[in-house]
Amino acid sequence: MKIEILPSLLAADFGRLADEILRAEASGADALHLDIMDPHFVPNLSFGPDVVALSRRVAPDFYRNVHLMMSRPDLYLEKFASAGAQTIQIHVEADCDLHTELRRIRALGAKPAIVLNPETPVERLYPYLDEADEVLVMTVHPGYGGQKFIADCLPKVTWLRERRPGLDIMIDGGGNAETIPLSAKAGANQFVAGSYLFKQADMKSAVADLRGRIAGADAK
């Protein structure tokens, strides 16, 4: 499986977003993770399609992975696809027909992905695994960056890997040099890191270090 590291723009300096996007691209990371929040689904509000469009304009070759933490993502899929989202992740807990919306994401030219919150049983994902190119297992409660990693979510990653050996499985929340290798050992191959990467003076070295730690975890 291809290993991918994704800096989360939620942890960037919002006063310097363009520079922060370029810094993430220059780090050697594989994609930019953009957390879109509505205050009905989570207790926070982040940004919208304009920031996705900014990312495409500033760094057109830097892949855009867009996570919709929204009660009704179905109302906004076209807007985010038009803004430049290349993968669109929607929650299994969302209030819409997930089969329909995963197919619609693909029809819009983006990769469809499904997301699971920490308190939701992993079995809820099973009906959608053949329609999603990627699964994101949240390892914090969505809404804010900088939270503590919930290790009890890792068996969900292993459950998914056992049933879909070729599936891209992402973790998001509390990702750092200690927790990301644990996630790799559980079976994840895509890793979001926000606060940990954006606080680094040398993000490039931090990304390289994470790759080495992931490789070491895979070898054990």
QUIBELLIN-V764666 format. One record per helix or strand. SS is the DSSP state (@ for helix, = for strand). FROM is the first residue (numbers start at 1). LEN is the number of residues. Records with the same first field share a line. If there is no record, write none. Layout:
SS = FROM-LEN + FROM-LEN
This chain:
= = 4-5 + 31-7 + 63-7 + 87-5 + 111-6 + 134-5 + 168-5 + 190-4
@ = 9-3 + 14-13 + 49-10 + 73-3 + 77-7 + 98-10 + 122-7 + 151-13 + 179-8 + 195-4 + 203-17
